[in-house]
Amino acid sequence: MALHYNLSKVFAISDNDEDFAKQIVTLFTEEVPVEIKNIRDGLEEKDHKRVYQAAHKIKPTLDLLGMELAYEDVLTIEKWSKAEGKRKEIKDVVKSLRGHVDNTLKEVKKTYNL
């Protein structure tokens, strides 16, 4: 049983199609780390728009994979970027998001031999 993600939504929309689930997981491994980097880079550059766009882009994937804590982090990051907050206000949330994503990446790579 997966600890850091839940594929019940994926299986619900795909009629329990394992190949579809693997495609979604593969997409997660390829796209989400890139957007996490965009969030971190945007944060360093004080580019609130870049942070927002990257967070917004991964939000549906995190929801689909049942990554509730990471999803909550992304909502917080979006809200922060819209308000153009200070970096120190959001650094811990970004670190938390990265941790959730890293844990899920390790788990799905092992489970799906990616």
C-alpha angles and dihedrals in degrees: 000000000000116000102192103035141028123213096193092111091048092051092044094056094040100046090246094306108169093194091055090049090052090050091053092048091048090051089051092053092049103041110028097060089053091053092046086056089049089052092050093044092046089050092052091047092045088238102151093177092056091048091050094048093049093046092046092049095057097040096090092047093052090049093048091051092050093242094153099170093047089047090053089050090053092050089052091048091050092050091047093049092049089053090045091230129184120276094240089060094061107027094096092050091051089049090051091049091050090050093051092048093046092051092049092047091055092048098047093044090055095043096046098032093238 
